[in-house]
Amino acid sequence: MSQISNSSSLKGKDLITIGIFSSIYFVINFIFMLLGGLHPIMWILMPGFIALFTGLPFMLMCSKVPKMGAILLMGVITGIIYFITGMFTVVILITFVIACVLGEVARFISGYYSVKGNIVAFIFFSLGMTGSPLPIWIMHEKFMAQISGQGMPDSYIKSLERLSSPVMLLILFFAPIIGAVLGAWISKRLFHKHFEKAGMVTNAS
């Protein structure tokens, strides 16, 4: 196992860093959540788009805070903001908790300084957002009745019905994996080109 710094707990500076990058993550997340209201396909692909565009803040946070609990705290902050805005559900709570725990495990095993380990952690973390559209499949009838009662347009509901297939369920889970890999790759390129040269992050394998 590579060098580990999780022996020291999160300090005030770490909490501020996590808070800053969590806020950036949430803003990007929320933008795509709103875009998901335009068409059901955007909602189903939302976890993938979020992963693609949040790779940089997540990987920067991991680089700046190579300690146990950083990902879990990022998930908690995101969850609290979603809860305050009234957009948090039991399903997304479950998927986000699982995703954060798996992300923490990936960082622990890889030693916190490994870029590959952080990428795997990001993939797990990104899968947490699948809990937003997942009720379409796991509680279909109840969910359709709920959004209909909330005033969702018939055209949106009919499109959602057509898209609620096993194939789209697979796409729901594959999209954030692909998005996370691409987002992390872009982040790695930016790290080397800008952040490492500026001394903002340390070089990692």
BALOBA-1460 file (C-alpha; in Angstrom, 3 decimals):
// residues 205
<rec num="1" residu="m" x="0.000" y="0.000" z="0.000"/>
<rec num="2" residu="s" x="1.305" y="3.475" z="-0.872"/>
<rec num="3" residu="q" x="1.795" y="6.379" z="1.511"/>
<rec num="4" residu="i" x="-1.203" y="7.013" z="3.749"/>
<rec num="5" residu="s" x="-2.065" y="10.191" z="5.605"/>
<rec num="6" residu="n" x="-5.397" y="9.136" z="7.069"/>
<rec num="7" residu="s" x="-3.702" y="8.695" z="10.468"/>
<rec num="8" residu="s" x="-4.266" y="12.409" z="10.972"/>
<rec num="9" residu="s" x="-7.856" y="13.548" z="11.228"/>
<rec num="10" residu="l" x="-9.484" y="16.216" z="9.114"/>
<rec num="11" residu="k" x="-8.393" y="19.683" z="10.196"/>
<rec num="12" residu="g" x="-10.162" y="23.019" z="9.843"/>
<rec num="13" residu="k" x="-8.335" y="23.764" z="6.585"/>
<rec num="14" residu="d" x="-9.410" y="20.374" z="5.213"/>
<rec num="15" residu="l" x="-13.037" y="21.022" z="6.116"/>
<rec num="16" residu="i" x="-12.940" y="24.400" z="4.339"/>
<rec num="17" residu="t" x="-11.364" y="22.801" z="1.253"/>
<rec num="18" residu="i" x="-13.971" y="20.030" z="1.191"/>
<rec num="19" residu="g" x="-16.743" y="22.601" z="1.668"/>
<rec num="20" residu="i" x="-15.512" y="24.720" z="-1.252"/>
<rec num="21" residu="f" x="-15.233" y="21.812" z="-3.688"/>
<rec num="22" residu="s" x="-18.508" y="20.312" z="-2.466"/>
<rec num="23" residu="s" x="-20.239" y="23.613" z="-3.247"/>
<rec num="24" residu="i" x="-18.743" y="23.631" z="-6.747"/>
<rec num="25" residu="y" x="-19.814" y="20.013" z="-7.202"/>
<rec num="26" residu="f" x="-23.359" y="20.811" z="-6.077"/>
<rec num="27" residu="v" x="-23.725" y="23.819" z="-8.414"/>
<rec num="28" residu="i" x="-22.721" y="21.707" z="-11.435"/>
<rec num="29" residu="n" x="-24.888" y="18.868" z="-10.154"/>
<rec num="30" residu="f" x="-27.897" y="21.141" z="-9.693"/>
<rec num="31" residu="i" x="-27.568" y="22.624" z="-13.196"/>
<rec num="32" residu="f" x="-27.880" y="19.172" z="-14.764"/>
<rec num="33" residu="m" x="-30.668" y="18.278" z="-12.357"/>
<rec num="34" residu="l" x="-32.636" y="21.252" z="-13.716"/>
<rec num="35" residu="l" x="-31.801" y="20.299" z="-17.319"/>
<rec num="36" residu="g" x="-33.260" y="16.873" z="-16.560"/>
<rec num="37" residu="g" x="-36.655" y="18.538" z="-16.388"/>
<rec num="38" residu="l" x="-36.490" y="19.435" z="-20.071"/>
<rec num="39" residu="h" x="-36.689" y="15.836" z="-21.291"/>
<rec num="40" residu="p" x="-36.581" y="12.393" z="-19.595"/>
<rec num="41" residu="i" x="-33.488" y="11.324" z="-21.560"/>
<rec num="42" residu="m" x="-31.603" y="14.241" z="-20.005"/>
<rec num="43" residu="w" x="-32.687" y="13.062" z="-16.578"/>
<rec num="44" residu="i" x="-31.587" y="9.467" z="-17.185"/>
<rec num="45" residu="l" x="-28.237" y="10.610" z="-18.584"/>
<rec num="46" residu="m" x="-27.873" y="13.228" z="-15.834"/>
<rec num="47" residu="p" x="-25.522" y="11.126" z="-13.627"/>
<rec num="48" residu="g" x="-23.215" y="10.718" z="-16.638"/>
<rec num="49" residu="f" x="-23.169" y="14.418" z="-17.454"/>
<rec num="50" residu="i" x="-22.566" y="15.302" z="-13.803"/>
<rec num="51" residu="a" x="-19.633" y="12.878" z="-13.638"/>
<rec num="52" residu="l" x="-18.127" y="14.312" z="-16.819"/>
<rec num="53" residu="f" x="-18.213" y="17.905" z="-15.596"/>
<rec num="54" residu="t" x="-17.419" y="17.374" z="-11.904"/>
<rec num="55" residu="g" x="-14.214" y="15.396" z="-12.385"/>
<rec num="56" residu="l" x="-12.052" y="18.448" z="-11.803"/>
<rec num="57" residu="p" x="-13.496" y="19.611" z="-8.441"/>
<rec num="58" residu="f" x="-13.644" y="16.035" z="-7.149"/>
<rec num="59" residu="m" x="-10.073" y="15.150" z="-8.145"/>
<rec num="60" residu="l" x="-8.769" y="18.468" z="-6.831"/>
<rec num="61" residu="m" x="-10.486" y="17.813" z="-3.526"/>
<rec num="62" residu="c" x="-8.913" y="14.350" z="-3.344"/>
<rec num="63" residu="s" x="-5.487" y="15.792" z="-4.124"/>
<rec num="64" residu="k" x="-5.779" y="18.578" z="-1.564"/>
<rec num="65" residu="v" x="-7.281" y="16.354" z="1.164"/>
<rec num="66" residu="p" x="-5.661" y="12.882" z="1.071"/>
<rec num="67" residu="k" x="-7.433" y="11.768" z="4.229"/>
<rec num="68" residu="m" x="-10.149" y="9.406" z="5.338"/>
<rec num="69" residu="g" x="-13.627" y="10.932" z="5.413"/>
<rec num="70" residu="a" x="-13.204" y="13.529" z="2.650"/>
<rec num="71" residu="i" x="-15.523" y="11.776" z="0.185"/>
<rec num="72" residu="l" x="-18.058" y="10.914" z="2.859"/>
<rec num="73" residu="l" x="-18.170" y="14.531" z="3.997"/>
<rec num="74" residu="m" x="-18.550" y="15.714" z="0.392"/>
<rec num="75" residu="g" x="-21.522" y="13.377" z="0.040"/>
<rec num="76" residu="v" x="-23.037" y="14.576" z="3.323"/>
<rec num="77" residu="i" x="-22.732" y="18.244" z="2.298"/>
<rec num="78" residu="t" x="-24.315" y="17.519" z="-1.088"/>
<rec num="79" residu="g" x="-27.091" y="15.537" z="0.579"/>
<rec num="80" residu="i" x="-27.842" y="18.270" z="3.104"/>
<rec num="81" residu="i" x="-28.133" y="20.893" z="0.358"/>
<rec num="82" residu="y" x="-30.443" y="18.626" z="-1.640"/>
<rec num="83" residu="f" x="-32.514" y="17.975" z="1.473"/>
<rec num="84" residu="i" x="-32.858" y="21.715" z="2.118"/>
<rec num="85" residu="t" x="-33.999" y="22.267" z="-1.466"/>
<rec num="86" residu="g" x="-36.556" y="19.466" z="-1.132"/>
<rec num="87" residu="m" x="-35.028" y="17.304" z="-3.858"/>
<rec num="88" residu="f" x="-33.664" y="14.498" z="-1.674"/>
<rec num="89" residu="t" x="-35.384" y="11.088" z="-1.704"/>
<rec num="90" residu="v" x="-34.883" y="7.860" z="0.225"/>
<rec num="91" residu="v" x="-33.566" y="6.127" z="-2.906"/>
<rec num="92" residu="i" x="-30.884" y="8.716" z="-3.613"/>
<rec num="93" residu="l" x="-29.980" y="8.668" z="0.092"/>
<rec num="94" residu="i" x="-29.311" y="4.924" z="-0.106"/>
<rec num="95" residu="t" x="-27.335" y="5.091" z="-3.373"/>
<rec num="96" residu="f" x="-25.302" y="8.074" z="-2.170"/>
<rec num="97" residu="v" x="-24.389" y="6.400" z="1.138"/>
<rec num="98" residu="i" x="-23.286" y="3.227" z="-0.670"/>
<rec num="99" residu="a" x="-21.357" y="5.289" z="-3.234"/>
<rec num="100" residu="c" x="-19.540" y="7.333" z="-0.585"/>
<rec num="101" residu="v" x="-18.598" y="4.265" z="1.465"/>
<rec num="102" residu="l" x="-17.250" y="2.468" z="-1.609"/>
<rec num="103" residu="g" x="-15.361" y="5.613" z="-2.584"/>
<rec num="104" residu="e" x="-13.774" y="5.781" z="0.862"/>
<rec num="105" residu="v" x="-12.802" y="2.108" z="0.651"/>
<rec num="106" residu="a" x="-11.185" y="2.652" z="-2.763"/>
<rec num="107" residu="r" x="-9.094" y="5.539" z="-1.418"/>
<rec num="108" residu="f" x="-8.127" y="3.611" z="1.706"/>
<rec num="109" residu="i" x="-6.930" y="0.590" z="-0.277"/>
<rec num="110" residu="s" x="-5.004" y="2.732" z="-2.777"/>
<rec num="111" residu="g" x="-3.386" y="4.851" z="-0.080"/>
<rec num="112" residu="y" x="-5.060" y="8.230" z="-0.807"/>
<rec num="113" residu="y" x="-2.227" y="9.530" z="-3.034"/>
<rec num="114" residu="s" x="-2.930" y="7.264" z="-6.013"/>
<rec num="115" residu="v" x="-4.549" y="8.929" z="-9.016"/>
<rec num="116" residu="k" x="-5.926" y="5.561" z="-10.112"/>
<rec num="117" residu="g" x="-7.394" y="5.005" z="-6.666"/>
<rec num="118" residu="n" x="-9.024" y="8.431" z="-6.713"/>
<rec num="119" residu="i" x="-10.446" y="7.736" z="-10.173"/>
<rec num="120" residu="v" x="-12.024" y="4.506" z="-8.922"/>
<rec num="121" residu="a" x="-13.385" y="6.440" z="-5.935"/>
<rec num="122" residu="f" x="-14.837" y="9.027" z="-8.310"/>
<rec num="123" residu="i" x="-16.549" y="6.319" z="-10.352"/>
<rec num="124" residu="f" x="-18.199" y="4.969" z="-7.197"/>
<rec num="125" residu="f" x="-19.117" y="8.471" z="-6.042"/>
<rec num="126" residu="s" x="-20.658" y="9.321" z="-9.434"/>
<rec num="127" residu="l" x="-22.843" y="6.213" z="-9.324"/>
<rec num="128" residu="g" x="-24.525" y="7.706" z="-6.270"/>
<rec num="129" residu="m" x="-26.536" y="10.070" z="-8.461"/>
<rec num="130" residu="t" x="-28.266" y="7.130" z="-10.182"/>
<rec num="131" residu="g" x="-30.606" y="7.212" z="-7.200"/>
<rec num="132" residu="s" x="-32.368" y="10.243" z="-8.676"/>
<rec num="133" residu="p" x="-33.926" y="8.547" z="-11.759"/>
<rec num="134" residu="l" x="-33.789" y="5.003" z="-10.315"/>
<rec num="135" residu="p" x="-37.368" y="5.139" z="-8.896"/>
<rec num="136" residu="i" x="-38.577" y="5.037" z="-12.519"/>
<rec num="137" residu="w" x="-37.711" y="1.316" z="-12.452"/>
<rec num="138" residu="i" x="-37.876" y="0.179" z="-8.833"/>
<rec num="139" residu="m" x="-41.252" y="1.792" z="-8.007"/>
<rec num="140" residu="h" x="-42.601" y="2.503" z="-11.463"/>
<rec num="141" residu="e" x="-46.363" y="2.731" z="-10.952"/>
<rec num="142" residu="k" x="-46.151" y="4.682" z="-7.705"/>
<rec num="143" residu="f" x="-43.560" y="7.042" z="-9.103"/>
<rec num="144" residu="m" x="-45.502" y="7.730" z="-12.313"/>
<rec num="145" residu="a" x="-48.627" y="8.491" z="-10.305"/>
<rec num="146" residu="q" x="-46.627" y="10.781" z="-8.037"/>
<rec num="147" residu="i" x="-45.108" y="12.933" z="-10.789"/>
<rec num="148" residu="s" x="-48.460" y="13.051" z="-12.563"/>
<rec num="149" residu="g" x="-50.061" y="14.342" z="-9.379"/>
<rec num="150" residu="q" x="-47.321" y="16.960" z="-9.088"/>
<rec num="151" residu="g" x="-48.362" y="18.444" z="-12.422"/>
<rec num="152" residu="m" x="-45.698" y="17.004" z="-14.711"/>
<rec num="153" residu="p" x="-46.755" y="17.493" z="-18.379"/>
<rec num="154" residu="d" x="-48.338" y="14.477" z="-20.092"/>
<rec num="155" residu="s" x="-45.756" y="14.656" z="-22.884"/>
<rec num="156" residu="y" x="-42.946" y="14.256" z="-20.346"/>
<rec num="157" residu="i" x="-44.676" y="11.329" z="-18.612"/>
<rec num="158" residu="k" x="-45.340" y="9.543" z="-21.913"/>
<rec num="159" residu="s" x="-41.726" y="9.976" z="-22.978"/>
<rec num="160" residu="l" x="-40.617" y="8.657" z="-19.594"/>
<rec num="161" residu="e" x="-42.837" y="5.603" z="-20.021"/>
<rec num="162" residu="r" x="-41.226" y="4.840" z="-23.384"/>
<rec num="163" residu="l" x="-37.744" y="5.191" z="-21.918"/>
<rec num="164" residu="s" x="-38.322" y="3.031" z="-18.833"/>
<rec num="165" residu="s" x="-36.847" y="-0.086" z="-20.420"/>
<rec num="166" residu="p" x="-34.169" y="-2.544" z="-19.207"/>
<rec num="167" residu="v" x="-31.767" y="-1.142" z="-21.811"/>
<rec num="168" residu="m" x="-32.134" y="2.380" z="-20.459"/>
<rec num="169" residu="l" x="-31.600" y="1.047" z="-16.944"/>
<rec num="170" residu="l" x="-28.227" y="-0.292" z="-18.068"/>
<rec num="171" residu="i" x="-27.462" y="3.042" z="-19.703"/>
<rec num="172" residu="l" x="-28.339" y="4.786" z="-16.427"/>
<rec num="173" residu="f" x="-25.527" y="2.888" z="-14.682"/>
<rec num="174" residu="f" x="-22.999" y="2.901" z="-17.512"/>
<rec num="175" residu="a" x="-23.319" y="6.644" z="-18.191"/>
<rec num="176" residu="p" x="-21.738" y="7.806" z="-14.889"/>
<rec num="177" residu="i" x="-18.949" y="5.231" z="-15.226"/>
<rec num="178" residu="i" x="-18.031" y="6.519" z="-18.687"/>
<rec num="179" residu="g" x="-18.527" y="10.132" z="-17.591"/>
<rec num="180" residu="a" x="-16.344" y="9.655" z="-14.506"/>
<rec num="181" residu="v" x="-13.510" y="8.071" z="-16.486"/>
<rec num="182" residu="l" x="-13.581" y="10.873" z="-19.064"/>
<rec num="183" residu="g" x="-13.965" y="13.563" z="-16.399"/>
<rec num="184" residu="a" x="-11.043" y="12.156" z="-14.414"/>
<rec num="185" residu="w" x="-8.900" y="11.872" z="-17.556"/>
<rec num="186" residu="i" x="-9.556" y="15.521" z="-18.412"/>
<rec num="187" residu="s" x="-8.721" y="16.459" z="-14.825"/>
<rec num="188" residu="k" x="-5.463" y="14.517" z="-14.969"/>
<rec num="189" residu="r" x="-4.444" y="16.355" z="-18.138"/>
<rec num="190" residu="l" x="-5.256" y="19.698" z="-16.523"/>
<rec num="191" residu="f" x="-3.349" y="18.688" z="-13.394"/>
<rec num="192" residu="h" x="-0.202" y="18.062" z="-15.409"/>
<rec num="193" residu="k" x="-0.586" y="21.100" z="-17.636"/>
<rec num="194" residu="h" x="-1.598" y="23.725" z="-15.105"/>
<rec num="195" residu="f" x="-2.020" y="22.733" z="-11.464"/>
<rec num="196" residu="e" x="1.167" y="20.692" z="-10.906"/>
<rec num="197" residu="k" x="3.309" y="23.313" z="-12.625"/>
<rec num="198" residu="a" x="1.723" y="25.990" z="-10.451"/>
<rec num="199" residu="g" x="2.332" y="23.884" z="-7.345"/>
<rec num="200" residu="m" x="-1.378" y="23.674" z="-6.512"/>
<rec num="201" residu="v" x="-1.386" y="19.867" z="-6.427"/>
<rec num="202" residu="t" x="1.271" y="17.220" z="-5.946"/>
<rec num="203" residu="n" x="2.328" y="14.804" z="-8.653"/>
<rec num="204" residu="a" x="0.826" y="11.368" z="-8.117"/>
<rec num="205" residu="s" x="0.920" y="8.003" z="-9.796"/>
